[in-house]
């Protein structure tokens, strides 16, 4: 009986020390949480998005040696573009209507990361999401960078849904910053 308990204890200890590995598949769908306004545009607004990033967002390693790789499952270019267009419409703009040539609104997704480090018995995660926007309208070009960062602490592996919610919250904050930039609003009016 004593040998069975010892064997069980050693087995459980080995399992804990070995950790477990998993994969978190998340969908990045930022929401343009801007206040509804009655702005208008006289030119068509052409929104395009691009990125050099892959679908790998990062990884999680906890103090308990749990591991998870994080990957996106959707087209982030399309989801950011749809979020910006939705936000422009909430502001009152009609991107598809107006005279030509269009206002050219180029958005590059420059950073999307989830990085962890272990500190004693807790895991500290640093989440980042950054955009670079270049708007050419009314004979002017305006370029700006927008970013958001979040620090999370936890003891064990977060659920996949929590990882997705945190990254989407960060992406939404960044899109809101872009759409709240007064220089962008002035050039689009």
NUKOLZA-891745 format. One record per residue: x, y, z of N, C-alpha, C, O, CB in turn; residue number from 1. Coordinates in Angstrom, 2 decimals. Glycine has a CB too. Example, Ala and Ser with C-alpha at 12.3 -4.5 7.8 and 13.67 -1.06 7.14 Angstrom:
<atoms>
   neast  nnorth     nup  caeast canorth    caup   ceast  cnorth     cup   oeast  onorth     oup  cbeast cbnorth    cbup resi
   13.19   -5.69    7.80   12.30   -4.50    7.80   13.20   -3.30    7.80   14.24   -3.32    8.46   11.31   -4.47    9.05    1
   12.85   -2.25    7.08   13.67   -1.06    7.14   12.90    0.03    7.87   13.41    1.14    8.04   14.08   -0.60    5.72    2
</atoms>
This chain:
<atoms>
   neast  nnorth     nup  caeast canorth    caup   ceast  cnorth     cup   oeast  onorth     oup  cbeast cbnorth    cbup resi
    0.82   -1.19    0.00    0.00    0.00    0.00    0.86    1.25    0.00    0.58    2.20   -0.73   -0.93    0.00    1.20    1
    1.92    1.25    0.82    2.82    2.39    0.91    3.53    2.63   -0.43    3.73    3.77   -0.84    3.85    2.18    2.03    2
    3.92    1.53   -1.10    4.57    1.66   -2.40    3.63    2.27   -3.44    4.07    3.05   -4.29    5.07    0.29   -2.87    3
    2.36    1.91   -3.39    1.40    2.46   -4.33    1.24    3.96   -4.12    1.16    4.72   -5.09    0.04    1.75   -4.19    4
    1.18    4.40   -2.86    1.05    5.83   -2.58    2.30    6.58   -3.02    2.21    7.68   -3.57    0.78    6.06   -1.09    5
    3.45    5.99   -2.77    4.71    6.61   -3.17    4.79    6.71   -4.70    5.19    7.73   -5.24    5.91    5.81   -2.62    6
    4.41    5.64   -5.37    4.42    5.62   -6.83    3.44    6.65   -7.39    3.76    7.35   -8.35    4.08    4.22   -7.35    7
    2.27    6.76   -6.80    1.27    7.74   -7.23    1.77    9.17   -7.01    1.62   10.02   -7.89   -0.05    7.52   -6.47    8
    2.37    9.43   -5.85    2.92   10.75   -5.54    4.03   11.11   -6.52    4.06   12.23   -7.03    3.45   10.79   -4.10    9
    4.93   10.19   -6.78    6.03   10.44   -7.73    5.49   10.67   -9.15    5.99   11.54   -9.87    7.02    9.26   -7.73   10
    4.51    9.92   -9.54    3.92   10.08  -10.87    3.27   11.45  -11.03    3.45   12.13  -12.04    2.89    8.97  -11.13   11
    2.50   11.85  -10.01    1.87   13.17  -10.06    2.90   14.29  -10.05    2.74   15.29  -10.75    0.90   13.34   -8.89   12
    3.94   14.13   -9.28    5.01   15.13   -9.24    5.69   15.25  -10.59    5.95   16.35  -11.07    6.04   14.78   -8.15   13
    5.97   14.14  -11.20    6.61   14.14  -12.53    5.71   14.79  -13.56    6.18   15.53  -14.42    6.96   12.71  -12.96   14
    4.43   14.52  -13.46    3.47   15.12  -14.39    3.44   16.63  -14.23    3.41   17.37  -15.22    2.07   14.52  -14.18   15
    3.43   17.11  -12.99    3.43   18.55  -12.73    4.72   19.20  -13.22    4.70   20.28  -13.79    3.25   18.82  -11.24   16
    5.84   18.52  -12.98    7.12   19.08  -13.41    7.25   19.08  -14.92    7.86   19.99  -15.50    8.27   18.29  -12.80   17
    6.69   18.10  -15.56    6.77   18.04  -17.03    5.89   19.10  -17.66    6.13   19.52  -18.80    6.35   16.65  -17.53   18
    4.87   19.54  -16.94    3.97   20.54  -17.49    3.11   19.95  -18.59    3.20   18.77  -18.93    4.75   21.74  -18.02   19
    2.29   20.80  -19.12    1.49   20.36  -20.24    1.54   21.42  -21.32    1.77   22.60  -21.04    0.03   20.07  -19.81   20
    1.34   21.00  -22.52    1.44   21.91  -23.65    0.12   21.89  -24.41   -0.50   20.85  -24.57    2.62   21.53  -24.58   21
   -0.29   23.05  -24.87   -1.54   23.17  -25.61   -1.40   24.30  -26.63   -0.34   24.92  -26.73   -2.73   23.43  -24.65   22
   -2.44   24.54  -27.35   -2.46   25.63  -28.32   -3.74   26.42  -28.14   -4.82   25.84  -28.01   -2.33   25.10  -29.77   23
   -3.63   27.74  -28.14   -4.78   28.62  -28.08   -5.01   29.20  -29.48   -4.15   29.91  -30.01   -4.59   29.76  -27.02   24
   -6.16   28.90  -30.06   -6.54   29.47  -31.34   -7.53   30.59  -31.07   -8.60   30.35  -30.51   -7.15   28.37  -32.30   25
   -7.17   31.81  -31.46   -8.02   32.96  -31.16   -8.39   33.71  -32.44   -7.68   33.66  -33.44   -7.30   33.91  -30.19   26
   -9.51   34.40  -32.38   -9.99   35.21  -33.49   -9.89   36.68  -33.07  -10.49   37.08  -32.07  -11.46   34.84  -33.89   27
   -9.13   37.46  -33.82   -8.97   38.88  -33.52  -10.03   39.66  -34.29   -9.97   39.78  -35.51   -7.53   39.38  -33.88   28
  -11.00   40.20  -33.55  -12.09   40.98  -34.15  -12.32   42.24  -33.33  -13.21   42.29  -32.49  -13.41   40.14  -34.23   29
  -11.49   43.27  -33.58  -11.65   44.51  -32.80  -12.99   45.18  -33.05  -13.55   45.09  -34.14  -10.52   45.47  -33.11   30
  -13.49   45.85  -32.02  -14.73   46.61  -32.12  -14.38   48.10  -32.08  -13.57   48.52  -31.25  -15.73   46.23  -30.97   31
  -14.98   48.88  -32.96  -14.74   50.32  -32.99  -15.68   51.00  -32.00  -16.78   51.41  -32.36  -14.94   50.89  -34.44   32
  -15.24   51.11  -30.77  -16.07   51.66  -29.70  -15.94   53.18  -29.66  -15.39   53.74  -28.72  -15.68   51.06  -28.34   33
  -16.45   53.84  -30.69  -16.43   55.30  -30.74  -17.85   55.82  -30.61  -18.82   55.15  -30.96  -15.77   55.81  -32.06   34
  -17.96   57.05  -30.10  -19.28   57.65  -29.93  -19.89   57.99  -31.29  -19.18   58.39  -32.21  -19.20   58.92  -29.05   35
  -21.18   57.82  -31.40  -21.88   58.14  -32.63  -21.89   59.66  -32.82  -22.21   60.41  -31.91  -23.33   57.57  -32.61   36
  -21.53   60.08  -34.04  -21.51   61.51  -34.36  -22.16   61.71  -35.72  -22.57   60.75  -36.37  -20.05   62.07  -34.36   37
  -22.25   62.95  -36.14  -22.85   63.27  -37.43  -21.84   63.93  -38.36  -22.13   64.96  -38.96  -24.06   64.20  -37.25   38
  -20.65   63.35  -38.48  -19.64   63.89  -39.37  -19.95   63.49  -40.81  -20.62   62.48  -41.04  -18.24   63.40  -38.96   39
  -19.49   64.28  -41.75  -19.71   63.95  -43.16  -18.41   64.06  -43.93  -17.50   64.79  -43.53  -20.79   64.88  -43.78   40
  -18.33   63.36  -45.02  -17.16   63.41  -45.90  -17.61   63.81  -47.30  -18.72   63.48  -47.72  -16.42   62.04  -45.93   41
  -16.74   64.52  -48.03  -17.07   64.88  -49.40  -16.34   63.99  -50.41  -16.69   63.98  -51.59  -16.74   66.34  -49.66   42
  -15.35   63.26  -49.95  -14.61   62.33  -50.80  -14.86   60.88  -50.36  -15.12   60.61  -49.19  -13.09   62.65  -50.77   43
  -14.77   59.98  -51.30  -14.80   58.55  -50.98  -13.61   58.27  -50.06  -12.54   58.86  -50.23  -14.75   57.66  -52.29   44
  -13.79   57.39  -49.10  -12.70   57.01  -48.19  -12.31   55.57  -48.51  -13.07   54.63  -48.25  -13.12   57.17  -46.67   45
  -11.12   55.41  -49.06  -10.62   54.08  -49.43   -9.75   53.58  -48.29   -8.66   54.11  -48.05   -9.83   54.11  -50.79   46
  -10.22   52.54  -47.58   -9.49   51.97  -46.45   -8.82   50.67  -46.91   -9.47   49.80  -47.49  -10.44   51.71  -45.24   47
   -7.52   50.56  -46.64   -6.81   49.32  -46.95   -5.94   48.96  -45.75   -5.45   49.83  -45.04   -5.94   49.46  -48.24   48
   -5.76   47.67  -45.55   -4.95   47.19  -44.43   -3.88   46.24  -44.94   -4.05   45.59  -45.98   -5.82   46.51  -43.37   49
   -2.79   46.15  -44.21   -1.71   45.23  -44.55   -0.95   44.85  -43.29   -1.07   45.51  -42.25   -0.76   45.85  -45.60   50
   -0.19   43.79  -43.38    0.67   43.38  -42.27    1.75   42.45  -42.80    1.57   41.76  -43.80   -0.15   42.68  -41.16   51
    2.86   42.45  -42.12    3.94   41.49  -42.38    3.93   40.39  -41.32    4.77   39.49  -41.35    5.32   42.21  -42.39   52
    2.99   40.46  -40.39    2.92   39.50  -39.29    2.36   38.17  -39.77    1.62   38.10  -40.74    2.06   40.05  -38.16   53
    2.74   37.11  -39.07    2.18   35.79  -39.34    0.99   35.58  -38.41    0.62   36.49  -37.67    3.25   34.65  -39.15   54
    0.40   34.40  -38.43   -0.73   34.13  -37.54   -0.27   33.73  -36.14   -1.11   33.42  -35.29   -1.62   33.04  -38.14   55
    1.03   33.71  -35.88    1.54   33.42  -34.55    1.56   34.69  -33.71    2.21   35.67  -34.07    2.96   32.79  -34.63   56
    0.82   34.68  -32.59    0.72   35.85  -31.73    1.78   35.79  -30.63    2.29   36.82  -30.21   -0.68   35.94  -31.11   57
    2.11   34.60  -30.16    3.09   34.45  -29.10    2.88   33.14  -28.37    2.35   32.18  -28.92    3.03   35.62  -28.13   58
    3.30   33.14  -27.11    3.14   31.91  -26.33    3.04   32.25  -24.85    3.41   33.34  -24.40    4.31   30.94  -26.58   59
    2.53   31.30  -24.13    2.37   31.43  -22.68    3.20   30.33  -22.03    3.15   29.17  -22.44    0.86   31.34  -22.25   60
    3.95   30.71  -21.01    4.64   29.72  -20.17    4.39   30.15  -18.74    4.74   31.27  -18.35    6.21   29.64  -20.49   61
    3.78   29.28  -17.95    3.44   29.62  -16.57    4.50   29.12  -15.59    5.41   28.38  -15.97    2.07   29.04  -16.20   62
    4.36   29.54  -14.35    5.28   29.11  -13.29    5.16   27.60  -13.03    6.08   26.99  -12.50    4.99   29.89  -12.00   63
    4.03   27.02  -13.41    3.83   25.58  -13.25    4.33   24.80  -14.46    4.08   23.60  -14.59    2.35   25.27  -13.03   64
    5.05   25.49  -15.35    5.62   24.91  -16.57    4.54   24.47  -17.57    4.77   23.58  -18.39    6.49   23.72  -16.20   65
    3.39   25.10  -17.49    2.37   24.89  -18.51    2.75   25.76  -19.71    3.30   26.85  -19.55    0.92   25.24  -17.98   66
    2.45   25.28  -20.90    2.81   26.02  -22.11    1.65   26.03  -23.10    0.89   25.07  -23.21    4.07   25.41  -22.77   67
    1.55   27.16  -23.81    0.55   27.26  -24.88    1.06   28.20  -25.95    1.54   29.29  -25.66   -0.82   27.76  -24.32   68
    0.97   27.76  -27.18    1.26   28.63  -28.32   -0.05   29.31  -28.70   -1.11   28.71  -28.57    1.87   27.83  -29.54   69
    0.03   30.56  -29.17   -1.17   31.32  -29.52   -1.14   31.66  -31.00   -0.16   32.23  -31.50   -1.29   32.61  -28.66   70
   -2.22   31.31  -31.71   -2.33   31.58  -33.15   -3.68   32.22  -33.45   -4.68   31.92  -32.80   -2.16   30.28  -33.97   71
   -3.71   33.10  -34.45   -4.98   33.67  -34.90   -5.61   32.72  -35.92   -4.91   32.01  -36.65   -4.78   35.08  -35.52   72
   -6.92   32.71  -35.95   -7.63   31.82  -36.87   -8.32   32.59  -37.99   -8.86   31.98  -38.92   -8.65   31.00  -36.12   73
   -8.30   33.91  -37.93   -9.00   34.70  -38.94   -8.03   35.62  -39.66   -6.87   35.75  -39.26  -10.14   35.51  -38.30   74
   -8.51   36.27  -40.71   -7.72   37.22  -41.47   -7.72   38.55  -40.74   -8.71   39.29  -40.78   -8.28   37.39  -42.92   75
   -6.63   38.86  -40.06   -6.56   40.07  -39.24   -6.67   41.32  -40.09   -7.21   42.33  -39.64   -5.27   40.09  -38.44   76
   -6.15   41.29  -41.33   -6.28   42.45  -42.21   -7.75   42.79  -42.43   -8.16   43.95  -42.32   -5.59   42.17  -43.57   77
   -8.52   41.78  -42.72   -9.96   42.00  -42.99  -10.70   42.45  -41.73  -11.55   43.33  -41.80  -10.60   40.71  -43.54   78
  -10.38   41.85  -40.58  -11.11   42.22  -39.36  -10.78   43.64  -38.91  -11.67   44.35  -38.43  -10.79   41.23  -38.24   79
   -9.53   44.08  -39.06   -9.18   45.47  -38.72   -9.84   46.43  -39.70  -10.35   47.47  -39.30   -7.65   45.67  -38.71   80
   -9.82   46.08  -40.97  -10.46   46.93  -41.99  -11.95   47.09  -41.70  -12.48   48.21  -41.74  -10.25   46.34  -43.41   81
  -12.64   45.99  -41.40  -14.07   46.06  -41.11  -14.34   46.87  -39.84  -15.34   47.58  -39.77  -14.65   44.64  -40.96   82
  -13.47   46.75  -38.86  -13.62   47.53  -37.63  -13.48   49.03  -37.89  -14.25   49.83  -37.38  -12.59   47.08  -36.58   83
  -12.48   49.40  -38.70  -12.27   50.82  -39.03  -13.46   51.35  -39.84  -13.95   52.44  -39.57  -10.94   51.01  -39.82   84
  -13.92   50.59  -40.82  -15.07   51.02  -41.62  -16.32   51.18  -40.75  -17.07   52.14  -40.90  -15.35   50.02  -42.76   85
  -16.52   50.25  -39.84  -17.66   50.34  -38.92  -17.55   51.59  -38.05  -18.54   52.29  -37.83  -17.74   49.08  -38.03   86
  -16.35   51.86  -37.56  -16.13   53.06  -36.75  -16.36   54.34  -37.53  -16.94   55.29  -37.01  -14.73   53.04  -36.18   87
  -15.90   54.37  -38.78  -16.13   55.55  -39.62  -17.63   55.79  -39.81  -18.09   56.93  -39.77  -15.43   55.38  -41.01   88
  -18.37   54.72  -40.02  -19.83   54.86  -40.18  -20.48   55.35  -38.89  -21.40   56.17  -38.94  -20.46   53.51  -40.60   89
  -20.01   54.87  -37.74  -20.55   55.35  -36.45  -20.29   56.84  -36.27  -21.09   57.55  -35.66  -19.93   54.57  -35.29   90
  -19.16   57.29  -36.80  -18.83   58.71  -36.71  -19.67   59.56  -37.67  -19.67   60.79  -37.58  -17.35   58.92  -37.01   91
  -20.38   58.90  -38.58  -21.25   59.61  -39.51  -20.74   59.63  -40.94  -21.46   60.05  -41.85  -21.43   61.00  -39.05   92
  -19.52   59.17  -41.15  -18.95   59.15  -42.49  -19.64   58.08  -43.35  -20.14   57.08  -42.83  -17.43   58.90  -42.44   93
  -19.65   58.30  -44.64  -20.12   57.29  -45.61  -18.93   57.00  -46.52  -18.78   57.64  -47.56  -21.40   57.80  -46.44   94
  -18.08   56.03  -46.14  -16.83   55.79  -46.87  -17.00   55.51  -48.36  -16.12   55.86  -49.15  -16.12   54.64  -46.25   95
  -18.10   54.88  -48.75  -18.28   54.50  -50.15  -18.89   55.60  -51.00  -19.04   55.42  -52.21  -19.14   53.27  -50.23   96
  -19.25   56.73  -50.41  -19.88   57.82  -51.16  -19.02   59.07  -51.13  -18.37   59.37  -50.13  -21.28   58.13  -50.60   97
  -19.02   59.78  -52.24  -18.28   61.03  -52.34  -17.61   61.15  -53.69  -17.74   60.27  -54.55  -17.24   61.13  -51.23   98
  -16.89   62.24  -53.86  -16.23   62.49  -55.14  -14.87   61.80  -55.16  -14.35   61.37  -54.13  -16.08   64.00  -55.40   99
  -14.32   61.72  -56.36  -12.99   61.13  -56.54  -12.00   62.26  -56.72  -12.45   63.34  -57.11  -12.96   60.14  -57.77  100
  -10.74   62.14  -56.49  -10.07   60.94  -56.01  -10.37   60.70  -54.54  -10.70   61.63  -53.80   -8.56   61.05  -56.23  101
  -10.26   59.46  -54.12  -10.62   59.14  -52.73   -9.56   59.59  -51.73   -8.40   59.82  -52.08  -10.85   57.65  -52.60  102
   -9.98   59.70  -50.49   -9.04   59.83  -49.37   -8.46   58.44  -49.18   -9.20   57.47  -48.99   -9.74   60.39  -48.04  103
   -7.15   58.32  -49.23   -6.49   57.02  -49.16   -6.03   56.76  -47.72   -5.10   57.41  -47.24   -5.27   56.96  -50.14  104
   -6.69   55.82  -47.05   -6.45   55.53  -45.63   -5.79   54.15  -45.54   -6.48   53.12  -45.58   -7.79   55.58  -44.81  105
   -4.46   54.12  -45.41   -3.71   52.87  -45.35   -3.36   52.58  -43.89   -2.81   53.42  -43.18   -2.42   52.94  -46.23  106
   -3.68   51.36  -43.46   -3.43   50.95  -42.08   -2.59   49.68  -42.10   -2.94   48.69  -42.72   -4.77   50.72  -41.30  107
   -1.46   49.74  -41.40   -0.59   48.57  -41.30   -0.62   48.06  -39.86   -0.43   48.82  -38.91    0.88   48.92  -41.74  108
   -0.86   46.77  -39.70   -0.82   46.14  -38.38    0.65   45.79  -38.15    1.19   44.88  -38.77   -1.76   44.84  -38.30  109
    1.30   46.53  -37.25    2.75   46.39  -37.07    3.15   45.48  -35.91    4.25   44.93  -35.91    3.35   47.74  -36.86  110
    2.27   45.33  -34.94    2.62   44.48  -33.80    1.37   43.87  -33.18    0.36   44.53  -32.97    3.39   45.27  -32.73  111
    1.48   42.58  -32.90    0.42   41.85  -32.22    1.14   40.74  -31.47    1.54   39.73  -32.06   -0.69   41.28  -33.24  112
    1.31   40.93  -30.16    2.12   39.95  -29.44    1.58   39.67  -28.05    0.91   40.49  -27.43    3.55   40.42  -29.35  113
    1.91   38.48  -27.58    1.56   38.00  -26.24    2.82   37.31  -25.72    3.16   36.21  -26.15    0.29   37.01  -26.26  114
    3.51   37.98  -24.78    4.79   37.48  -24.27    4.67   37.31  -22.76    4.14   38.17  -22.06    5.96   38.46  -24.63  115
    5.17   36.19  -22.25    5.12   35.95  -20.81    6.51   35.79  -20.23    7.46   35.40  -20.91    4.28   34.70  -20.50  116
    6.59   36.11  -18.94    7.80   35.79  -18.18    7.34   35.30  -16.81    6.32   35.74  -16.28    8.78   37.03  -18.05  117
    8.11   34.39  -16.25    7.77   33.79  -14.97    8.51   34.53  -13.87    9.73   34.71  -13.94    8.11   32.28  -14.95  118
    7.77   34.95  -12.85    8.34   35.60  -11.67    7.87   34.83  -10.45    6.70   34.90  -10.07    7.93   37.10  -11.58  119
    8.78   34.09   -9.83    8.51   33.26   -8.66    7.33   32.33   -8.94    7.48   31.38   -9.70    8.23   34.14   -7.43  120
    6.17   32.58   -8.34    5.03   31.68   -8.53    3.94   32.29   -9.42    2.82   31.77   -9.46    4.44   31.32   -7.19  121
    4.25   33.36  -10.11    3.24   33.95  -10.98    3.81   34.16  -12.37    5.02   34.19  -12.57    2.73   35.29  -10.40  122
    2.91   34.29  -13.30    3.27   34.56  -14.68    2.81   35.97  -15.02    1.68   36.35  -14.72    2.63   33.51  -15.65  123
    3.69   36.73  -15.63    3.37   38.10  -16.05    3.34   38.11  -17.57    4.34   37.81  -18.23    4.41   39.15  -15.48  124
    2.18   38.46  -18.12    2.01   38.52  -19.57    1.96   39.97  -20.02    1.30   40.80  -19.40    0.72   37.76  -20.01  125
    2.67   40.26  -21.11    2.64   41.58  -21.73    2.02   41.42  -23.10    2.55   40.71  -23.96    4.08   42.21  -21.82  126
    0.88   42.08  -23.31    0.15   42.01  -24.57    0.31   43.34  -25.28    0.18   44.40  -24.67   -1.35   41.67  -24.33  127
    0.59   43.30  -26.58    0.77   44.50  -27.39   -0.02   44.40  -28.68   -0.14   43.33  -29.27    2.25   44.74  -27.68  128
   -0.55   45.56  -29.11   -1.20   45.65  -30.42   -0.91   47.05  -30.95   -1.20   48.04  -30.28   -2.76   45.37  -30.33  129
   -0.34   47.14  -32.17    0.04   48.43  -32.74   -0.37   48.54  -34.20   -0.35   47.57  -34.96    1.54   48.65  -32.60  130
   -0.75   49.75  -34.57   -1.13   50.08  -35.95   -0.34   51.30  -36.40    0.02   52.16  -35.60   -2.66   50.35  -36.06  131
   -0.06   51.35  -37.69    0.52   52.54  -38.31   -0.45   52.97  -39.40   -0.78   52.19  -40.29    1.98   52.26  -38.88  132
   -0.89   54.21  -39.34   -1.85   54.71  -40.32   -1.22   55.82  -41.15   -0.52   56.69  -40.63   -3.13   55.23  -39.62  133
   -1.49   55.77  -42.44   -1.08   56.83  -43.36   -2.33   57.26  -44.11   -2.95   56.47  -44.83    0.07   56.36  -44.35  134
   -2.70   58.53  -43.93   -3.90   59.07  -44.57   -3.49   60.16  -45.54   -2.84   61.14  -45.15   -4.91   59.62  -43.50  135
   -3.85   59.99  -46.80   -3.59   60.99  -47.83   -4.93   61.54  -48.29   -5.75   60.82  -48.85   -2.77   60.40  -49.03  136
   -5.14   62.84  -48.04   -6.40   63.49  -48.41   -6.17   65.00  -48.47   -5.32   65.54  -47.75   -7.55   63.15  -47.38  137
   -6.92   65.66  -49.32   -6.87   67.12  -49.44   -5.45   67.63  -49.71   -5.07   68.70  -49.23   -7.41   67.78  -48.17  138
   -4.68   66.86  -50.47   -3.32   67.27  -50.81   -2.33   67.15  -49.68   -1.21   67.66  -49.78   -3.33   68.67  -51.28  139
   -2.71   66.47  -48.59   -1.83   66.31  -47.43   -1.68   64.83  -47.09   -2.55   64.01  -47.40   -2.39   67.08  -46.21  140
   -0.57   64.51  -46.46   -0.36   63.15  -45.97   -0.06   63.22  -44.48    0.80   63.97  -44.03    0.81   62.45  -46.74  141
   -0.79   62.41  -43.73   -0.64   62.35  -42.28   -0.32   60.91  -41.90   -1.04   59.99  -42.30   -1.93   62.86  -41.54  142
    0.76   60.72  -41.13    1.16   59.39  -40.67    1.25   59.39  -39.15    1.80   60.32  -38.56    2.51   58.96  -41.31  143
    0.72   58.35  -38.52    0.78   58.25  -37.06    0.78   56.77  -36.65    0.30   55.90  -37.38   -0.42   58.99  -36.40  144
    1.33   56.53  -35.47    1.35   55.18  -34.89    0.42   55.16  -33.68    0.35   56.13  -32.91    2.80   54.76  -34.48  145
   -0.28   54.06  -33.52   -1.22   53.89  -32.41   -0.93   52.54  -31.76   -0.76   51.54  -32.46   -2.72   53.99  -32.89  146
   -0.86   52.51  -30.46   -0.58   51.26  -29.79   -1.26   51.16  -28.44   -1.59   52.16  -27.81    0.90   51.08  -29.62  147
   -1.45   49.94  -28.02   -2.01   49.66  -26.70   -1.23   48.50  -26.10   -0.77   47.61  -26.81   -3.55   49.33  -26.78  148
   -1.09   48.54  -24.78   -0.40   47.47  -24.08   -1.17   47.14  -22.81   -1.76   48.01  -22.16    1.06   47.87  -23.75  149
   -1.16   45.88  -22.47   -1.84   45.41  -21.27   -0.91   44.43  -20.55   -0.26   43.60  -21.19   -3.22   44.73  -21.62  150
   -0.86   44.53  -19.23   -0.09   43.60  -18.41   -1.08   42.76  -17.60   -1.94   43.31  -16.90    0.93   44.36  -17.47  151
   -0.96   41.45  -17.69   -1.82   40.53  -16.94   -0.94   39.62  -16.07    0.15   39.23  -16.48   -2.73   39.68  -17.91  152
   -1.42   39.30  -14.90   -0.71   38.37  -14.02   -1.63   37.21  -13.67   -2.83   37.40  -13.44   -0.22   39.08  -12.73  153
   -1.07   36.01  -13.63   -1.85   34.84  -13.24   -0.94   33.73  -12.74    0.27   33.75  -12.96   -2.70   34.35  -14.42  154
   -1.56   32.77  -12.07   -0.81   31.66  -11.48   -0.83   30.41  -12.34    0.14   29.66  -12.38   -1.35   31.34  -10.13  155
   -1.95   30.20  -13.02   -2.06   29.02  -13.88   -2.42   29.46  -15.30   -2.65   30.64  -15.55   -3.12   28.02  -13.32  156
   -2.47   28.53  -16.19   -2.76   28.80  -17.59   -4.12   29.47  -17.76   -5.12   28.94  -17.27   -2.70   27.51  -18.40  157
   -4.18   30.63  -18.44   -5.48   31.24  -18.68   -6.26   30.42  -19.72   -5.67   29.71  -20.53   -5.31   32.71  -19.16  158
   -7.57   30.54  -19.67   -8.40   29.87  -20.66   -8.21   30.52  -22.03   -7.88   31.70  -22.12   -9.88   29.90  -20.24  159
   -8.44   29.75  -23.06   -8.33   30.25  -24.43   -9.24   31.46  -24.64   -8.84   32.42  -25.29   -8.68   29.15  -25.44  160
  -10.44   31.43  -24.09  -11.39   32.54  -24.24  -10.86   33.81  -23.58  -11.05   34.90  -24.11  -12.76   32.15  -23.64  161
  -10.20   33.67  -22.43   -9.61   34.83  -21.76   -8.50   35.45  -22.62   -8.39   36.67  -22.72   -9.05   34.44  -20.38  162
   -7.69   34.59  -23.22   -6.62   35.07  -24.09   -7.21   35.84  -25.27   -6.74   36.93  -25.60   -5.75   33.90  -24.61  163
   -8.24   35.29  -25.89   -8.91   35.95  -27.01   -9.55   37.27  -26.58   -9.40   38.28  -27.26   -9.98   35.02  -27.62  164
  -10.26   37.26  -25.45  -10.92   38.48  -24.97   -9.90   39.59  -24.68  -10.14   40.75  -25.03  -11.73   38.19  -23.71  165
   -8.79   39.25  -24.06   -7.77   40.24  -23.74   -7.15   40.82  -25.01   -6.94   42.03  -25.09   -6.69   39.63  -22.87  166
   -6.84   39.98  -25.99   -6.25   40.49  -27.24   -7.26   41.34  -28.01   -6.88   42.35  -28.60   -5.76   39.31  -28.12  167
   -8.54   40.95  -28.01   -9.56   41.74  -28.69   -9.80   43.09  -28.01  -10.02   44.09  -28.68  -10.86   40.97  -28.77  168
   -9.74   43.10  -26.69   -9.88   44.35  -25.96   -8.75   45.30  -26.33   -8.97   46.50  -26.54   -9.88   44.09  -24.44  169
   -7.55   44.78  -26.42   -6.38   45.58  -26.78   -6.49   46.10  -28.22   -6.22   47.27  -28.47   -5.10   44.75  -26.62  170
   -6.89   45.24  -29.15   -7.05   45.65  -30.55   -8.14   46.71  -30.66   -8.00   47.66  -31.43   -7.39   44.43  -31.45  171
   -9.22   46.56  -29.90  -10.32   47.53  -29.93   -9.86   48.89  -29.40  -10.21   49.92  -29.97  -11.51   47.02  -29.10  172
   -9.08   48.89  -28.33   -8.55   50.15  -27.80   -7.69   50.86  -28.85   -7.75   52.09  -28.98   -7.71   49.88  -26.53  173
   -6.90   50.10  -29.59   -6.01   50.68  -30.59   -6.80   51.27  -31.75   -6.49   52.36  -32.22   -5.01   49.63  -31.10  174
   -7.81   50.56  -32.22   -8.66   51.08  -33.30   -9.38   52.35  -32.83   -9.51   53.30  -33.59   -9.69   50.01  -33.76  175
   -9.84   52.35  -31.59  -10.50   53.54  -31.04   -9.55   54.73  -31.02   -9.95   55.84  -31.34  -11.03   53.26  -29.63  176
   -8.30   54.50  -30.64   -7.30   55.59  -30.65   -7.15   56.17  -32.05   -7.11   57.39  -32.23   -5.94   55.08  -30.13  177
   -7.05   55.28  -33.04   -6.91   55.73  -34.42   -8.11   56.59  -34.84   -7.93   57.66  -35.43   -6.76   54.52  -35.36  178
   -9.32   56.11  -34.55  -10.53   56.82  -34.97  -10.83   58.06  -34.13  -11.70   58.85  -34.49  -11.71   55.88  -34.93  179
  -10.14   58.22  -33.01  -10.32   59.40  -32.16   -9.27   60.48  -32.43   -9.31   61.55  -31.82  -10.26   59.00  -30.69  180
   -8.34   60.20  -33.32   -7.29   61.16  -33.64   -7.90   62.36  -34.38   -8.45   62.19  -35.47   -6.18   60.50  -34.50  181
   -7.83   63.56  -33.81   -8.45   64.73  -34.45   -7.86   65.03  -35.84   -8.57   65.55  -36.70   -8.29   65.95  -33.55  182
   -6.60   64.72  -36.07   -6.00   64.96  -37.38   -6.62   64.07  -38.45   -6.81   64.50  -39.59   -4.50   64.73  -37.31  183
   -6.93   62.83  -38.08   -7.59   61.91  -39.02   -8.99   62.45  -39.34   -9.39   62.47  -40.50   -7.67   60.46  -38.42  184
   -9.72   62.87  -38.31  -11.08   63.38  -38.50  -11.07   64.59  -39.42  -11.89   64.68  -40.33  -11.71   63.74  -37.15  185
  -10.15   65.53  -39.19  -10.09   66.76  -40.01   -9.84   66.43  -41.47  -10.48   67.00  -42.35   -8.98   67.71  -39.49  186
   -8.92   65.51  -41.75   -8.60   65.18  -43.14   -9.72   64.39  -43.83   -9.85   64.45  -45.05   -7.30   64.38  -43.21  187
  -10.52   63.67  -43.06  -11.61   62.90  -43.67  -12.86   63.72  -43.89  -13.69   63.34  -44.72  -11.93   61.72  -42.82  188
  -13.03   64.82  -43.18  -14.25   65.64  -43.32  -14.34   66.25  -44.70  -15.29   66.96  -45.00  -14.28   66.76  -42.26  189
</atoms>
